[in-house]
Amino acid sequence: MAASIRKTLLHVETTLIEGGKAAPQPLVMIAAAAVLKNPWAGRGFVEDLRPEIAEVAPELGALLTGMILERAGSGEAVEGYGKSAVVGTDGEVEHASALIHTLRFGNHYRHAVGAKSYLAFCNTRGPANAPIMIPLMDKNDGGRRSHYLTIQMAIPDAPAADEIVVALGASIGGRPHHRIGDRYQDLQELGHDAENPAAV
């Protein structure tokens, strides 16, 4: 393997009651994470990160996508999706960004779930047990606010100073009692073209 992976983790969270009221259907949020050696650790400032991106990112994308799909049951079942990376304290945020902000990583997931939207993301630096935040959005509709969700988790022994945690997140369903409307309603109320939201 190109990636030196120490371990993987599958996190599953199921919400049955929200706001004291039973959910119409359970909200299932899934995160798949890999803890790997930072491929740039101990090398000082590396100008060109592309060789390691090309070697490591596709492997991580395939691995984590497979973990998500196995738990979700299919790509069609995934409604919300996102990605995240946390680099250890000896690394740069650029190292975390490098492994997730590449089509070599994200396209494995995007194609597997049949998505149209970009992958929501978070990239940070922190010590072991640092918060891993995976923002989610609807895989086909970036203005659908019911699927604006965040998976929160931590790994007690990761990332070590010379490691990176890379993660993908998924939701089956949206927030149980979504009632704040979607972006398109705001656009209409503000007198903008809801059919062409990019123009605003």
N, C-alpha and C positions, 0 to 999 in steps of 0.2 A: 504494500500500500504506500502511496505517496505521502499520505497524512499519517503522522505518528499519533494515533488515537489511543488515549489512556483508558477512556471508558465512555459509554453512552448512557443516556437517561431518557426515559419516557414518562412524562407527567400528564396525568389525566384528571380533569376537574369537571364534575357534573353538578349543575345548579338545578335544584328541584323547587325551591321556594325563594322568591325575591320580594322584598318589601312586605313580608308577611302573607303573601298571596302565592298560591301554587302556580307554577309555570305552565302555560298551555302545552308546552312540550319541553322536556329537559334541555338545557343548554349544555353541550359538551364542548370543552376546550381541551385541546391536545397540544403538547409541546414535545418535540424530539430534539435532543441536544447531544453534541459530541464535545468532549474535552480533549484537546490535542495540543501537542508541543507547538509553540509559535515557530513557524519555519524561519523567521528572521531573528530569533532570539540569539543574543550574544554576538551579533555581527556588526554592531554599531549602526550608523545610519546607512541604510541600503537605498540607493537611488532608484533602481529598477525592480519593482515588486512583481513584474509580470511573469517571470519563469515559475515562481512558486504558486502564483494564482492559477496558472494553466495546469499545474500538476495537482494541486490540492483541492481547489474549489469544485471541480466536477465530481470528484469522489465524495466530497461532503454532501453536495446536492443530491446525488443519487442515494446515498445512505440514509439521509434524514427524510427525504421524500418517501422512501420505502417504509420507514418506521411510521410515518404519519398515515400512509395509505393502509398499512396493515391494521392499525387501530381503528381508523375511520371506516374501513370496509371497502371503500372505493374512492376514486377521485371525485365522482359526482356528489358524494355525500358531503364533501368539504364545501362550506359556504363562505367563511371568512378565512383570510390567510395573512401571514406576515413572517418577518425574519428578524434575527437579532444576533449580535456578537458582543462579547465582553473580553477584552484583552487584559492579561495580567499586568501588574504594576511595572514590570521591566519593559513592557512593549509600548508601542504607539497606538493611538486610536486608529491611525491609518492602517495598521496591521489588521485590526478587527474589520475595518471597512473593506479592506482588500478582498477578503474571502467571501463577503456576502454581496458586495456591489459589483457583480459581474454576471453576465448572462450565463457564464459557464456554471454558476451555482444556481441562480434563480430559475433558469429555464427548465431545469429538471422538474421542479415543483409546479411552475406555471403550466407547462404542457400536460403534466399528469392530472391536474385538476380542471383543465379546460378553462383557464382564467383569461380575462381580458384586462383587468386592472393591474397597475403596478403593485409590487409587494411593499406593504408598509414596513418600516424598518426602525431599528434602534441600534446604535453602535457606541459603546462606552468603554472605559477602563476602570478596573477595580480589583480588589483583593479577593481571596477565597471567601465564599459566601456573599459576594456582591449581588445585589438585585439583578435578575435577568428579566428584562421587560420586553415583551413581544407584542407590539401593537398590531391589531388586526383590522382589516376592512373587507367589505364584500368583494369577492374575487372577480365579479363582473360589473360592479356598479359602485364607483368611488363616492357617489353622493348618497348612498343608502346608509343612513346613520344608525340603523338598528344593529349593524354589524361592526360599529366602531367599538371595539373591545380591547382589553389588554390582559395578556397572560402574565402573571407575576410568579416568579419562583427563584430559588437560589440553590446552589450546590455547596454543601459545607466545606469541601476541600478543593474547590475550583472556582476561578482559575488560579493556579499557582502563578508565581511571578513570571515564569517563562512559558505560560500556556495561553490558549484562547478557547473560550466556550463559543461554539456556533450553534444556533438553534433555529428551527422552523416552528411556526405555530399554526393551528387550525381551529376553526369553530364549526360545529354542526348546530346550526341555529344562530339566532341573534339574541340580543338582550330580551329577557322574558316578557317584560311589559313595556316595550318601546312606545313612547308617546311624545317625542319631541319633534316629529316630522322629519322630512328629508331635505336635502339642500335645494331641491327644485322648488319646494314650496316657498322657501325664503326668497329665491330668485324671482318668483312670480310676484310675491308680496312687495318686493323692492322695485318692481317694474323692469326687471331684466329678462332677457331671453332664456327661458328654461331649456329650450332645445339646443342652445349653444352656450353652455355654462363656461366654457373655456374663454369666451370673449369677455368675461367679467373679471 
